[in-house]
Amino acid sequence: MRFNKNLLFAALFGLFILSLSACADHFNPKKEIVTRCVPGTEPIRKVLFIGIDGLRSDALQVAITPAIDSLIQNAYTCWNTDRGPYTVSVPGWSSILHGVWPAKHGLTENSFKKSKYEDYPDLFTLAKQIKPNLSVATLSHWDDFLKITSNEDFAQRFTSDKALYYGAIDKLMSCCPDMMTLHFDDTDHAGHSYGFSPTVSEYIAAIEQTDSYVQGLMDVVHYREMTYGEEWMVLLTTDHGGEGTGHGGQDDLPQTRKVWSIVRVPTLNSPVVQSQTNSVDLLPTMLSWMGVAPETISGLDGVKMF
Protein backbone atom coordinates (compact mmCIF):
# COMPACT_ATOMS: atom_id res chain seq x y z
CA MET A 1 0.00 0.00 0.00
CA ARG A 2 1.46 3.36 -1.04
CA PHE A 3 2.07 5.87 1.74
CA ASN A 4 0.29 9.20 1.06
CA LYS A 5 1.98 12.03 2.92
CA ASN A 6 -0.70 14.54 1.91
CA LEU A 7 -3.52 12.42 3.35
CA LEU A 8 -1.57 11.85 6.57
CA PHE A 9 -0.92 15.58 6.94
CA ALA A 10 -4.59 16.36 6.33
CA ALA A 11 -5.66 13.80 8.92
CA LEU A 12 -3.20 15.07 11.52
CA PHE A 13 -4.21 18.68 10.85
CA GLY A 14 -7.86 17.71 11.26
CA LEU A 15 -7.14 16.08 14.60
CA PHE A 16 -5.25 19.21 15.68
CA ILE A 17 -8.21 21.43 14.83
CA LEU A 18 -10.55 19.09 16.70
CA SER A 19 -8.33 19.22 19.75
CA LEU A 20 -8.42 23.01 19.70
CA SER A 21 -12.17 23.12 19.30
CA ALA A 22 -12.61 20.70 22.18
CA CYS A 23 -10.90 23.26 24.43
CA ALA A 24 -12.81 26.26 23.10
CA ASP A 25 -16.13 27.77 24.12
CA HIS A 26 -18.71 27.40 21.41
CA PHE A 27 -21.96 29.14 20.69
CA ASN A 28 -24.71 26.55 20.43
CA PRO A 29 -27.71 27.98 18.54
CA LYS A 30 -29.93 25.11 19.69
CA LYS A 31 -29.14 25.95 23.30
CA GLU A 32 -28.70 29.72 23.26
CA ILE A 33 -31.33 30.80 20.71
CA VAL A 34 -35.02 30.69 21.67
CA THR A 35 -37.45 32.09 19.12
CA ARG A 36 -40.76 32.12 21.00
CA CYS A 37 -41.51 35.47 22.58
CA VAL A 38 -44.00 34.99 25.41
CA PRO A 39 -46.24 38.00 26.17
CA GLY A 40 -45.44 39.81 29.39
CA THR A 41 -47.56 39.08 32.43
CA GLU A 42 -46.73 42.02 34.71
CA PRO A 43 -49.29 44.78 34.09
CA ILE A 44 -47.28 47.73 35.39
CA ARG A 45 -43.57 47.40 36.12
CA LYS A 46 -41.07 46.41 33.43
CA VAL A 47 -37.28 46.45 33.00
CA LEU A 48 -35.27 47.32 29.89
CA PHE A 49 -31.54 46.75 30.34
CA ILE A 50 -29.34 48.35 27.65
CA GLY A 51 -25.75 47.17 27.71
CA ILE A 52 -23.34 49.21 25.58
CA ASP A 53 -20.06 47.35 25.32
CA GLY A 54 -16.73 49.12 25.89
CA LEU A 55 -18.01 52.67 26.45
CA ARG A 56 -15.62 54.87 28.43
CA SER A 57 -17.22 57.33 30.85
CA ASP A 58 -15.34 60.40 29.65
CA ALA A 59 -16.13 59.57 26.01
CA LEU A 60 -19.84 59.30 26.78
CA GLN A 61 -19.72 62.70 28.45
CA VAL A 62 -18.01 64.25 25.41
CA ALA A 63 -20.22 62.68 22.74
CA ILE A 64 -23.40 64.38 21.57
CA THR A 65 -26.06 62.08 23.03
CA PRO A 66 -29.42 63.85 23.35
CA ALA A 67 -31.33 60.65 24.09
CA ILE A 68 -29.12 59.60 26.99
CA ASP A 69 -28.92 63.20 28.24
CA SER A 70 -32.72 63.34 28.33
CA LEU A 71 -32.97 59.98 30.04
CA ILE A 72 -30.58 61.16 32.79
CA GLN A 73 -33.11 63.82 33.81
CA ASN A 74 -35.20 61.08 35.45
CA ALA A 75 -32.39 58.79 36.52
CA TYR A 76 -29.92 57.78 39.18
CA THR A 77 -26.58 58.32 37.47
CA CYS A 78 -23.08 57.42 38.55
CA TRP A 79 -19.91 58.23 36.60
CA ASN A 80 -17.78 56.32 39.08
CA THR A 81 -19.14 52.77 38.99
CA ASP A 82 -16.60 50.10 39.88
CA ARG A 83 -16.92 47.25 37.39
CA GLY A 84 -14.49 45.12 39.38
CA PRO A 85 -11.31 43.25 38.36
CA TYR A 86 -10.52 41.34 35.15
CA THR A 87 -11.39 44.06 32.65
CA VAL A 88 -12.76 41.98 29.78
CA SER A 89 -16.35 41.38 28.78
CA VAL A 90 -17.33 37.96 30.15
CA PRO A 91 -16.32 38.79 33.75
CA GLY A 92 -17.82 42.27 33.41
CA TRP A 93 -21.26 41.28 32.16
CA SER A 94 -21.28 38.29 34.52
CA SER A 95 -20.73 40.55 37.54
CA ILE A 96 -23.56 42.80 36.37
CA LEU A 97 -26.10 40.10 35.51
CA HIS A 98 -25.29 37.72 38.39
CA GLY A 99 -24.78 40.35 41.09
CA VAL A 100 -21.50 38.89 42.33
CA TRP A 101 -17.79 39.55 41.74
CA PRO A 102 -15.47 37.16 39.86
CA ALA A 103 -14.36 35.57 43.12
CA LYS A 104 -17.85 34.03 43.22
CA HIS A 105 -18.96 33.62 39.59
CA GLY A 106 -15.52 32.24 38.76
CA LEU A 107 -14.84 34.01 35.46
CA THR A 108 -11.66 36.00 34.94
CA GLU A 109 -11.31 35.88 31.14
CA ASN A 110 -13.45 35.62 28.02
CA SER A 111 -14.22 31.98 28.67
CA PHE A 112 -16.94 30.12 30.56
CA LYS A 113 -14.90 27.07 31.56
CA LYS A 114 -14.63 28.04 35.26
CA SER A 115 -18.19 29.29 35.59
CA LYS A 116 -19.93 28.95 38.95
CA TYR A 117 -23.24 30.16 37.58
CA GLU A 118 -25.10 27.27 39.25
CA ASP A 119 -24.05 28.62 42.64
CA TYR A 120 -24.79 32.24 41.75
CA PRO A 121 -27.74 32.39 39.32
CA ASP A 122 -28.41 35.17 36.82
CA LEU A 123 -31.01 37.94 36.84
CA PHE A 124 -33.67 35.98 34.96
CA THR A 125 -33.25 32.80 36.98
CA LEU A 126 -33.54 34.69 40.25
CA ALA A 127 -36.58 36.65 39.10
CA LYS A 128 -38.36 33.53 37.88
CA GLN A 129 -37.75 31.72 41.15
CA ILE A 130 -40.16 34.20 42.72
CA LYS A 131 -42.30 35.06 39.69
CA PRO A 132 -42.21 32.00 37.38
CA ASN A 133 -44.64 33.50 34.87
CA LEU A 134 -42.43 36.46 33.98
CA SER A 135 -41.59 36.80 30.30
CA VAL A 136 -37.89 37.54 29.82
CA ALA A 137 -35.80 38.11 26.69
CA THR A 138 -32.23 38.76 25.59
CA LEU A 139 -31.16 40.30 22.27
CA SER A 140 -27.46 40.61 21.51
CA HIS A 141 -24.94 41.53 18.83
CA TRP A 142 -22.38 39.29 20.57
CA ASP A 143 -22.84 35.53 20.82
CA ASP A 144 -21.30 35.13 24.27
CA PHE A 145 -23.69 37.61 25.88
CA LEU A 146 -26.44 35.03 25.39
CA LYS A 147 -24.47 32.57 27.54
CA ILE A 148 -24.44 34.86 30.56
CA THR A 149 -28.14 34.51 31.35
CA SER A 150 -30.51 31.57 31.14
CA ASN A 151 -34.21 30.70 31.31
CA GLU A 152 -35.10 33.23 28.61
CA ASP A 153 -38.42 32.90 26.83
CA PHE A 154 -36.80 34.65 23.86
CA ALA A 155 -33.08 34.86 23.04
CA GLN A 156 -31.62 35.96 19.74
CA ARG A 157 -28.27 37.08 18.32
CA PHE A 158 -28.05 39.70 15.58
CA THR A 159 -25.39 40.49 13.00
CA SER A 160 -25.38 44.24 13.65
CA ASP A 161 -26.42 46.81 16.24
CA LYS A 162 -28.94 48.17 13.76
CA ALA A 163 -30.59 44.77 13.31
CA LEU A 164 -30.62 44.34 17.09
CA TYR A 165 -32.32 47.70 17.49
CA TYR A 166 -35.10 46.82 15.06
CA GLY A 167 -35.49 43.43 16.73
CA ALA A 168 -35.89 45.12 20.12
CA ILE A 169 -38.48 47.56 18.78
CA ASP A 170 -40.43 44.66 17.33
CA LYS A 171 -40.47 42.81 20.65
CA LEU A 172 -41.47 45.90 22.63
CA MET A 173 -44.37 46.53 20.26
CA SER A 174 -45.56 42.92 20.10
CA CYS A 175 -45.09 40.44 22.95
CA CYS A 176 -43.38 43.03 25.19
CA PRO A 177 -41.45 40.91 27.73
CA ASP A 178 -41.51 41.95 31.38
CA MET A 179 -37.69 42.07 31.46
CA MET A 180 -35.47 42.49 28.41
CA THR A 181 -31.69 42.79 28.15
CA LEU A 182 -29.94 44.21 25.07
CA HIS A 183 -26.26 44.14 24.15
CA PHE A 184 -24.91 46.71 21.66
CA ASP A 185 -21.36 46.03 20.45
CA ASP A 186 -20.36 48.74 17.93
CA THR A 187 -18.72 51.01 20.51
CA ASP A 188 -16.38 48.22 21.63
CA HIS A 189 -15.59 47.36 18.01
CA ALA A 190 -14.74 51.00 17.28
CA GLY A 191 -12.52 51.13 20.36
CA HIS A 192 -10.57 48.06 19.31
CA SER A 193 -10.26 49.36 15.75
CA TYR A 194 -9.44 53.03 16.37
CA GLY A 195 -8.91 53.57 20.09
CA PHE A 196 -10.92 53.91 23.31
CA SER A 197 -10.68 57.65 23.76
CA PRO A 198 -12.86 60.78 23.77
CA THR A 199 -10.45 62.23 21.19
CA VAL A 200 -11.05 59.46 18.62
CA SER A 201 -13.71 60.57 16.14
CA GLU A 202 -14.66 57.06 15.03
CA TYR A 203 -15.23 56.01 18.63
CA ILE A 204 -17.36 59.08 19.33
CA ALA A 205 -19.36 58.43 16.14
CA ALA A 206 -20.17 54.90 17.31
CA ILE A 207 -21.39 56.28 20.65
CA GLU A 208 -23.59 58.84 18.94
CA GLN A 209 -25.06 56.21 16.62
CA THR A 210 -25.91 54.05 19.63
CA ASP A 211 -27.60 57.06 21.23
CA SER A 212 -29.94 57.21 18.23
CA TYR A 213 -30.99 53.62 19.01
CA VAL A 214 -31.59 54.61 22.63
CA GLN A 215 -33.85 57.39 21.37
CA GLY A 216 -35.96 54.99 19.35
CA LEU A 217 -36.25 52.59 22.27
CA MET A 218 -37.26 55.39 24.62
CA ASP A 219 -39.89 56.56 22.16
CA VAL A 220 -41.53 53.15 22.47
CA VAL A 221 -41.12 53.12 26.26
CA HIS A 222 -42.82 56.53 26.54
CA TYR A 223 -45.60 55.35 24.23
CA ARG A 224 -46.22 52.26 26.34
CA GLU A 225 -46.20 54.25 29.57
CA MET A 226 -48.72 56.74 28.23
CA THR A 227 -50.93 54.17 26.48
CA TYR A 228 -50.90 51.24 28.92
CA GLY A 229 -49.94 52.85 32.23
CA GLU A 230 -46.73 50.84 32.47
CA GLU A 231 -43.71 51.94 34.52
CA TRP A 232 -40.36 51.15 32.93
CA MET A 233 -37.02 51.01 34.65
CA VAL A 234 -34.51 51.63 31.86
CA LEU A 235 -30.98 50.78 32.92
CA LEU A 236 -27.90 51.60 30.83
CA THR A 237 -24.32 50.63 31.60
CA THR A 238 -21.13 49.20 30.13
CA ASP A 239 -18.79 46.35 30.98
CA HIS A 240 -15.48 48.24 30.73
CA GLY A 241 -13.75 51.29 29.32
CA GLY A 242 -10.36 51.05 27.65
CA GLU A 243 -6.99 52.57 26.82
CA GLY A 244 -5.38 52.54 23.41
CA THR A 245 -7.08 49.80 21.42
CA GLY A 246 -7.42 47.39 24.35
CA HIS A 247 -8.83 46.95 27.83
CA GLY A 248 -7.64 43.57 29.15
CA GLY A 249 -5.34 43.58 32.17
CA GLN A 250 -6.17 47.21 32.96
CA ASP A 251 -7.62 46.77 36.45
CA ASP A 252 -5.63 49.71 37.77
CA LEU A 253 -6.64 52.20 35.04
CA PRO A 254 -9.66 54.29 36.04
CA GLN A 255 -10.57 54.90 32.39
CA THR A 256 -11.05 51.13 32.05
CA ARG A 257 -12.27 49.93 35.44
CA LYS A 258 -14.38 52.90 36.62
CA VAL A 259 -17.38 53.03 34.33
CA TRP A 260 -20.88 54.56 34.41
CA SER A 261 -24.41 53.49 35.16
CA ILE A 262 -27.78 55.13 34.52
CA VAL A 263 -31.01 53.89 36.09
CA ARG A 264 -34.07 55.71 34.77
CA VAL A 265 -37.38 55.34 36.59
CA PRO A 266 -40.56 57.24 35.66
CA THR A 267 -41.33 57.99 39.32
CA LEU A 268 -38.20 60.15 39.64
CA ASN A 269 -38.85 63.81 38.79
CA SER A 270 -35.27 65.12 38.88
CA PRO A 271 -31.77 63.75 38.27
CA VAL A 272 -29.83 62.13 41.10
CA VAL A 273 -26.04 61.84 40.81
CA GLN A 274 -24.50 59.13 42.94
CA SER A 275 -20.84 59.49 43.87
CA GLN A 276 -19.99 55.77 44.00
CA THR A 277 -21.71 52.54 42.98
CA ASN A 278 -20.68 49.04 41.96
CA SER A 279 -21.71 47.07 38.88
CA VAL A 280 -22.99 44.29 41.12
CA ASP A 281 -25.58 46.72 42.53
CA LEU A 282 -27.52 46.76 39.27
CA LEU A 283 -29.02 43.25 39.58
CA PRO A 284 -30.60 43.81 43.02
CA THR A 285 -31.87 47.18 41.80
CA MET A 286 -33.67 45.55 38.86
CA LEU A 287 -35.04 42.73 41.01
CA SER A 288 -36.37 45.20 43.57
CA TRP A 289 -38.20 47.15 40.85
CA MET A 290 -39.89 43.92 39.77
CA GLY A 291 -41.07 43.15 43.29
CA VAL A 292 -38.39 40.57 44.10
CA ALA A 293 -36.67 41.38 47.41
CA PRO A 294 -32.89 41.09 46.85
CA GLU A 295 -32.19 40.97 50.58
CA THR A 296 -33.80 37.53 50.67
CA ILE A 297 -31.26 36.15 48.16
CA SER A 298 -28.14 34.76 49.80
CA GLY A 299 -24.69 35.36 48.38
CA LEU A 300 -25.25 38.58 46.43
CA ASP A 301 -22.36 41.05 46.55
CA GLY A 302 -24.49 43.95 45.37
CA VAL A 303 -27.18 46.00 47.11
CA LYS A 304 -30.05 47.91 45.54
CA MET A 305 -29.13 51.48 44.65
CA PHE A 306 -32.26 53.15 46.06
C-alpha positions in Angstrom: 0.0 0.0 0.0 1.5 3.4 -1.0 2.1 5.9 1.7 0.3 9.2 1.1 2.0 12.0 2.9 -0.7 14.5 1.9 -3.5 12.4 3.4 -1.6 11.9 6.6 -0.9 15.6 6.9 -4.6 16.4 6.3 -5.7 13.8 8.9 -3.2 15.1 11.5 -4.2 18.7 10.8 -7.9 17.7 11.3 -7.1 16.1 14.6 -5.2 19.2 15.7 -8.2 21.4 14.8 -10.6 19.1 16.7 -8.3 19.2 19.7 -8.4 23.0 19.7 -12.2 23.1 19.3 -12.6 20.7 22.2 -10.9 23.3 24.4 -12.8 26.3 23.1 -16.1 27.8 24.1 -18.7 27.4 21.4 -22.0 29.1 20.7 -24.7 26.6 20.4 -27.7 28.0 18.5 -29.9 25.1 19.7 -29.1 26.0 23.3 -28.7 29.7 23.3 -31.3 30.8 20.7 -35.0 30.7 21.7 -37.4 32.1 19.1 -40.8 32.1 21.0 -41.5 35.5 22.6 -44.0 35.0 25.4 -46.2 38.0 26.2 -45.4 39.8 29.4 -47.6 39.1 32.4 -46.7 42.0 34.7 -49.3 44.8 34.1 -47.3 47.7 35.4 -43.6 47.4 36.1 -41.1 46.4 33.4 -37.3 46.4 33.0 -35.3 47.3 29.9 -31.5 46.7 30.3 -29.3 48.4 27.7 -25.8 47.2 27.7 -23.3 49.2 25.6 -20.1 47.3 25.3 -16.7 49.1 25.9 -18.0 52.7 26.4 -15.6 54.9 28.4 -17.2 57.3 30.9 -15.3 60.4 29.6 -16.1 59.6 26.0 -19.8 59.3 26.8 -19.7 62.7 28.5 -18.0 64.3 25.4 -20.2 62.7 22.7 -23.4 64.4 21.6 -26.1 62.1 23.0 -29.4 63.9 23.4 -31.3 60.7 24.1 -29.1 59.6 27.0 -28.9 63.2 28.2 -32.7 63.3 28.3 -33.0 60.0 30.0 -30.6 61.2 32.8 -33.1 63.8 33.8 -35.2 61.1 35.5 -32.4 58.8 36.5 -29.9 57.8 39.2 -26.6 58.3 37.5 -23.1 57.4 38.6 -19.9 58.2 36.6 -17.8 56.3 39.1 -19.1 52.8 39.0 -16.6 50.1 39.9 -16.9 47.3 37.4 -14.5 45.1 39.4 -11.3 43.2 38.4 -10.5 41.3 35.2 -11.4 44.1 32.7 -12.8 42.0 29.8 -16.3 41.4 28.8 -17.3 38.0 30.1 -16.3 38.8 33.7 -17.8 42.3 33.4 -21.3 41.3 32.2 -21.3 38.3 34.5 -20.7 40.5 37.5 -23.6 42.8 36.4 -26.1 40.1 35.5 -25.3 37.7 38.4 -24.8 40.4 41.1 -21.5 38.9 42.3 -17.8 39.5 41.7 -15.5 37.2 39.9 -14.4 35.6 43.1 -17.9 34.0 43.2 -19.0 33.6 39.6 -15.5 32.2 38.8 -14.8 34.0 35.5 -11.7 36.0 34.9 -11.3 35.9 31.1 -13.5 35.6 28.0 -14.2 32.0 28.7 -16.9 30.1 30.6 -14.9 27.1 31.6 -14.6 28.0 35.3 -18.2 29.3 35.6 -19.9 29.0 38.9 -23.2 30.2 37.6 -25.1 27.3 39.2 -24.1 28.6 42.6 -24.8 32.2 41.7 -27.7 32.4 39.3 -28.4 35.2 36.8 -31.0 37.9 36.8 -33.7 36.0 35.0 -33.2 32.8 37.0 -33.5 34.7 40.3 -36.6 36.6 39.1 -38.4 33.5 37.9 -37.7 31.7 41.1 -40.2 34.2 42.7 -42.3 35.1 39.7 -42.2 32.0 37.4 -44.6 33.5 34.9 -42.4 36.5 34.0 -41.6 36.8 30.3 -37.9 37.5 29.8 -35.8 38.1 26.7 -32.2 38.8 25.6 -31.2 40.3 22.3 -27.5 40.6 21.5 -24.9 41.5 18.8 -22.4 39.3 20.6 -22.8 35.5 20.8 -21.3 35.1 24.3 -23.7 37.6 25.9 -26.4 35.0 25.4 -24.5 32.6 27.5 -24.4 34.9 30.6 -28.1 34.5 31.4 -30.5 31.6 31.1 -34.2 30.7 31.3 -35.1 33.2 28.6 -38.4 32.9 26.8 -36.8 34.6 23.9 -33.1 34.9 23.0 -31.6 36.0 19.7 -28.3 37.1 18.3 -28.0 39.7 15.6 -25.4 40.5 13.0 -25.4 44.2 13.7 -26.4 46.8 16.2 -28.9 48.2 13.8 -30.6 44.8 13.3 -30.6 44.3 17.1 -32.3 47.7 17.5 -35.1 46.8 15.1 -35.5 43.4 16.7 -35.9 45.1 20.1 -38.5 47.6 18.8 -40.4 44.7 17.3 -40.5 42.8 20.7 -41.5 45.9 22.6 -44.4 46.5 20.3 -45.6 42.9 20.1 -45.1 40.4 23.0 -43.4 43.0 25.2 -41.4 40.9 27.7 -41.5 41.9 31.4 -37.7 42.1 31.5 -35.5 42.5 28.4 -31.7 42.8 28.1 -29.9 44.2 25.1 -26.3 44.1 24.1 -24.9 46.7 21.7 -21.4 46.0 20.5 -20.4 48.7 17.9 -18.7 51.0 20.5 -16.4 48.2 21.6 -15.6 47.4 18.0 -14.7 51.0 17.3 -12.5 51.1 20.4 -10.6 48.1 19.3 -10.3 49.4 15.8 -9.4 53.0 16.4 -8.9 53.6 20.1 -10.9 53.9 23.3 -10.7 57.6 23.8 -12.9 60.8 23.8 -10.5 62.2 21.2 -11.0 59.5 18.6 -13.7 60.6 16.1 -14.7 57.1 15.0 -15.2 56.0 18.6 -17.4 59.1 19.3 -19.4 58.4 16.1 -20.2 54.9 17.3 -21.4 56.3 20.6 -23.6 58.8 18.9 -25.1 56.2 16.6 -25.9 54.0 19.6 -27.6 57.1 21.2 -29.9 57.2 18.2 -31.0 53.6 19.0 -31.6 54.6 22.6 -33.8 57.4 21.4 -36.0 55.0 19.4 -36.2 52.6 22.3 -37.3 55.4 24.6 -39.9 56.6 22.2 -41.5 53.2 22.5 -41.1 53.1 26.3 -42.8 56.5 26.5 -45.6 55.3 24.2 -46.2 52.3 26.3 -46.2 54.3 29.6 -48.7 56.7 28.2 -50.9 54.2 26.5 -50.9 51.2 28.9 -49.9 52.8 32.2 -46.7 50.8 32.5 -43.7 51.9 34.5 -40.4 51.1 32.9 -37.0 51.0 34.6 -34.5 51.6 31.9 -31.0 50.8 32.9 -27.9 51.6 30.8 -24.3 50.6 31.6 -21.1 49.2 30.1 -18.8 46.3 31.0 -15.5 48.2 30.7 -13.7 51.3 29.3 -10.4 51.1 27.6 -7.0 52.6 26.8 -5.4 52.5 23.4 -7.1 49.8 21.4 -7.4 47.4 24.4 -8.8 46.9 27.8 -7.6 43.6 29.2 -5.3 43.6 32.2 -6.2 47.2 33.0 -7.6 46.8 36.5 -5.6 49.7 37.8 -6.6 52.2 35.0 -9.7 54.3 36.0 -10.6 54.9 32.4 -11.1 51.1 32.0 -12.3 49.9 35.4 -14.4 52.9 36.6 -17.4 53.0 34.3 -20.9 54.6 34.4 -24.4 53.5 35.2 -27.8 55.1 34.5 -31.0 53.9 36.1 -34.1 55.7 34.8 -37.4 55.3 36.6 -40.6 57.2 35.7 -41.3 58.0 39.3 -38.2 60.2 39.6 -38.9 63.8 38.8 -35.3 65.1 38.9 -31.8 63.8 38.3 -29.8 62.1 41.1 -26.0 61.8 40.8 -24.5 59.1 42.9 -20.8 59.5 43.9 -20.0 55.8 44.0 -21.7 52.5 43.0 -20.7 49.0 42.0 -21.7 47.1 38.9 -23.0 44.3 41.1 -25.6 46.7 42.5 -27.5 46.8 39.3 -29.0 43.3 39.6 -30.6 43.8 43.0 -31.9 47.2 41.8 -33.7 45.6 38.9 -35.0 42.7 41.0 -36.4 45.2 43.6 -38.2 47.2 40.9 -39.9 43.9 39.8 -41.1 43.1 43.3 -38.4 40.6 44.1 -36.7 41.4 47.4 -32.9 41.1 46.8 -32.2 41.0 50.6 -33.8 37.5 50.7 -31.3 36.1 48.2 -28.1 34.8 49.8 -24.7 35.4 48.4 -25.2 38.6 46.4 -22.4 41.0 46.5 -24.5 43.9 45.4 -27.2 46.0 47.1 -30.1 47.9 45.5 -29.1 51.5 44.7 -32.3 53.2 46.1 
